[in-house]
Amino acid sequence: MTNQHPITPPPELVQQWIESTRSDDCIGAYPADLEQQICVLAAHYGADQELEACCEWVGAVDGKYGPRLRLARRPKPLSLKEQALKELAWVDKNLKADFFRRCDATHTIRRALEQLDD
């Protein structure tokens, strides 16, 4: 293809995606939703390419905005510790158990979680 769109993934990458979906079983079958998985990977690839181009362009205008744009559009996922603390806050708010027992248990768990590294 001579007029390839700039965010079209290279054939080697597409082949890597196809192989990565192959089953680990003895026959190495492909999943029933192979096309869906490849489409999702391609959409992510295209969006990442577009974001990088935008960050580069914005960064050329003012160097501090490229990283800010990337952080806003691709936020870092919560760590396991942060996820646990968030879920614990929900439990603490919504649990319909004895108030004092719930309070002591969630405070103990929260203190233990907060001591862990991220």
ABEGO torsion letter per residue (X at the ends): XABBBAABBBAAAAAAAAAAABBABAAGBBBAAAAAAAAAAAAAAAAAAAAAAAAAAAAAABAAAAAAAAAAABBBBBBAAAAAAAAAAAAAAABABBAAAAAAAAAAAAAAAAABBX
